[in-house]
């Protein structure tokens, strides 16, 4: 097959390549003073620059908006409530304590730390990548964006990484349903903050 017969959408190709490279660069390099700042720059700043300067589109097209806020709030409440029942059973296990307990001592207040860490993370997967893939992949985009999301968890507790193909797909559904990455971000932010608090013994 000749290359011209592939007829790939250049925006989709760009989104896949940019997402892959940002994950790889963040893994191997410390660019700014803290990994949190690296993720904000690479996972939020770089995709926004691509959308604005290369695609010449509005970030709202990629979920950077409130979207269906009524459905968003209902799904966020359900997601946080469900996670609040599950997290206590895993956050106190040895591997989770070893990985997450030290985050409670960060000089950045924990809620701000997890919010800054995850805002760009959620935009990369549930905004930029999901909404770039959806026009050509349809509902499969919800599952496909969860694949690099899972891979990006390598090095974290195994149980967490294994669950990410399911949790990442659920986050993708919430983003697709609401047309916004804000609501999966809120669920993920609650999940991460509560996990650190439990793993460190700060609560319960």
C-alpha positions as CSV (number, residue, x, y, z in Angstrom):
1,X,0.0,0.0,0.0
2,X,1.3,3.4,-1.0
3,X,1.5,6.1,1.8
4,X,-0.9,8.4,0.0
5,X,-3.5,5.6,0.3
6,X,-3.4,5.6,4.0
7,X,-5.3,8.9,4.2
8,X,-4.6,9.5,7.8
9,X,-6.1,12.6,9.5
10,X,-3.1,14.8,10.3
11,X,-4.7,16.2,13.4
12,X,-5.2,12.8,14.8
13,X,-1.7,11.8,14.0
14,X,-0.4,14.9,15.6
15,X,-2.4,14.4,18.8
16,X,-1.1,10.8,19.1
17,X,2.5,11.8,18.5
18,X,2.4,14.8,20.8
19,X,0.7,12.8,23.6
20,X,3.3,10.0,23.3
21,X,6.3,12.3,23.2
22,X,5.1,14.4,26.2
23,X,4.7,11.2,28.3
24,X,8.1,10.0,27.3
25,X,9.8,13.4,27.9
26,X,8.1,13.7,31.3
27,X,9.3,10.3,32.3
28,X,13.0,10.8,31.4
29,X,13.5,14.5,32.2
30,X,13.0,17.0,35.0
31,X,12.5,20.3,33.1
32,X,11.3,22.6,35.7
33,X,11.7,22.8,39.5
34,X,9.2,20.0,40.3
35,X,7.5,17.2,38.4
36,X,4.2,18.8,39.1
37,X,5.3,21.8,37.1
38,X,6.6,19.6,34.4
39,X,3.3,17.9,34.0
40,X,1.4,21.2,33.9
41,X,3.8,22.4,31.2
42,X,3.9,19.2,29.1
43,X,0.4,17.8,29.6
44,X,-1.5,21.1,29.7
45,X,0.7,23.7,28.1
46,X,2.0,21.8,25.1
47,X,-1.4,20.4,24.0
48,X,-3.0,23.8,24.3
49,X,-0.3,25.4,22.2
50,X,-0.8,22.7,19.6
51,X,-4.6,23.3,19.6
52,X,-4.2,27.1,19.3
53,X,-1.2,27.5,17.0
54,X,-1.2,24.3,14.9
55,X,-4.8,23.1,14.8
56,X,-6.1,26.7,14.9
57,X,-9.1,25.6,17.0
58,X,-10.7,26.4,20.3
59,X,-9.7,24.4,23.3
60,X,-13.4,24.0,24.0
61,X,-13.5,21.6,21.1
62,X,-11.2,19.4,23.2
63,X,-13.2,19.5,26.4
64,X,-11.8,22.7,27.8
65,X,-15.2,23.9,29.0
66,X,-17.9,23.1,31.6
67,X,-20.0,21.2,29.1
68,X,-23.1,19.4,30.5
69,X,-22.5,20.6,34.0
70,X,-25.7,18.9,35.5
71,X,-24.6,15.5,34.2
72,X,-21.0,16.4,35.2
73,X,-21.9,17.1,38.8
74,X,-24.1,14.0,39.1
75,X,-21.3,11.7,37.6
76,X,-18.7,13.4,39.8
77,X,-20.7,12.8,43.0
78,X,-21.3,9.2,42.0
79,X,-17.7,8.6,41.1
80,X,-16.3,10.2,44.3
81,X,-18.9,8.3,46.4
82,X,-18.0,5.0,44.8
83,X,-14.3,5.6,45.2
84,X,-14.7,6.6,48.8
85,X,-16.0,3.1,49.5
86,X,-13.1,1.4,47.7
87,X,-10.0,3.4,48.5
88,X,-9.8,2.6,52.2
89,X,-9.3,-1.1,51.3
90,X,-6.3,-0.4,49.1
91,X,-4.7,2.8,50.3
92,X,-3.4,1.4,53.5
93,X,-1.7,-1.6,51.9
94,X,2.1,-1.7,51.9
95,X,2.8,-0.7,48.3
96,X,0.4,2.2,48.4
97,X,1.8,3.5,51.7
98,X,5.3,3.2,50.3
99,X,4.5,5.1,47.1
100,X,2.0,7.8,48.4
101,X,2.7,8.5,52.1
102,X,5.6,10.9,51.4
103,X,3.4,13.1,49.2
104,X,1.6,14.3,52.4
105,X,4.8,16.0,53.5
106,X,5.2,18.1,50.2
107,X,5.8,21.8,50.8
108,X,2.9,22.4,48.5
109,X,-0.5,21.9,50.3
110,X,-1.8,18.5,49.4
111,X,-5.1,19.5,47.7
112,X,-3.2,22.0,45.6
113,X,-0.4,19.5,44.9
114,X,-2.8,16.9,43.6
115,X,-4.8,19.4,41.6
116,X,-1.8,20.8,39.9
117,X,-0.4,17.3,39.2
118,X,-3.6,16.0,37.7
119,X,-5.1,19.0,35.8
120,X,-2.8,18.7,32.9
121,X,-2.8,14.9,33.2
122,X,-6.6,14.8,32.7
123,X,-6.5,17.3,29.9
124,X,-3.9,15.3,27.9
125,X,-5.9,12.1,28.0
126,X,-9.6,13.0,28.6
127,X,-9.4,16.3,26.6
128,X,-6.8,16.5,23.9
129,X,-6.4,12.8,23.0
130,X,-10.0,11.7,23.5
131,X,-11.6,14.4,21.5
132,X,-8.9,14.2,18.8
133,X,-9.5,10.5,18.4
134,X,-13.3,10.5,18.6
135,X,-14.1,11.8,15.1
136,X,-12.2,9.0,13.5
137,X,-12.5,6.2,16.1
138,X,-16.0,6.8,17.5
139,X,-16.7,5.3,20.9
140,X,-13.4,3.3,20.7
141,X,-11.7,6.5,21.5
142,X,-13.0,6.2,25.1
143,X,-11.0,2.9,25.4
144,X,-8.0,3.9,23.3
145,X,-7.1,7.0,25.4
146,X,-7.0,4.7,28.5
147,X,-4.2,2.6,26.9
148,X,-1.4,5.3,27.2
149,X,-3.0,6.4,30.5
150,X,-2.4,2.9,31.8
151,X,1.1,2.8,30.5
152,X,1.9,6.1,32.1
153,X,1.2,4.5,35.5
154,X,4.1,2.1,35.2
155,X,6.2,2.5,38.4
156,X,3.1,3.0,40.5
157,X,1.5,0.2,42.6
158,X,0.7,-2.7,40.4
159,X,-3.0,-2.9,41.4
160,X,-3.4,0.8,40.5
161,X,-1.8,0.3,37.1
162,X,-3.9,-2.8,36.3
163,X,-7.1,-0.9,37.2
164,X,-6.3,2.0,35.0
165,X,-7.6,0.5,31.7
166,X,-11.0,0.3,33.5
167,X,-10.8,3.5,35.5
168,X,-9.3,5.4,32.6
169,X,-12.1,4.2,30.3
170,X,-14.7,5.3,32.9
171,X,-13.0,8.7,33.1
172,X,-13.2,8.8,29.3
173,X,-16.9,8.1,29.3
174,X,-17.5,10.9,31.8
175,X,-15.5,13.3,29.6
176,X,-17.4,12.1,26.5
177,X,-20.8,12.3,28.2
178,X,-20.2,15.8,29.5
179,X,-18.0,17.1,26.7
180,X,-15.6,18.2,29.3
181,X,-12.4,16.9,31.0
182,X,-13.3,18.9,34.1
183,X,-15.4,16.2,35.7
184,X,-13.0,13.3,35.4
185,X,-10.4,15.7,36.7
186,X,-12.5,16.3,39.8
187,X,-13.0,12.6,40.4
188,X,-9.3,11.9,39.9
189,X,-8.4,14.8,42.2
190,X,-10.6,13.4,44.9
191,X,-9.2,9.9,44.4
192,X,-5.6,11.0,44.6
193,X,-6.0,13.3,47.6
194,X,-8.0,10.7,49.6
195,X,-5.5,8.0,48.7
196,X,-2.5,10.1,50.0
197,X,-4.4,11.0,53.2
198,X,-5.1,7.4,53.9
199,X,-1.7,6.1,52.9
200,X,0.0,8.6,55.1
201,X,-2.3,8.0,58.1
202,X,-3.5,11.6,58.1
203,X,-7.1,10.4,58.2
204,X,-8.8,7.3,59.5
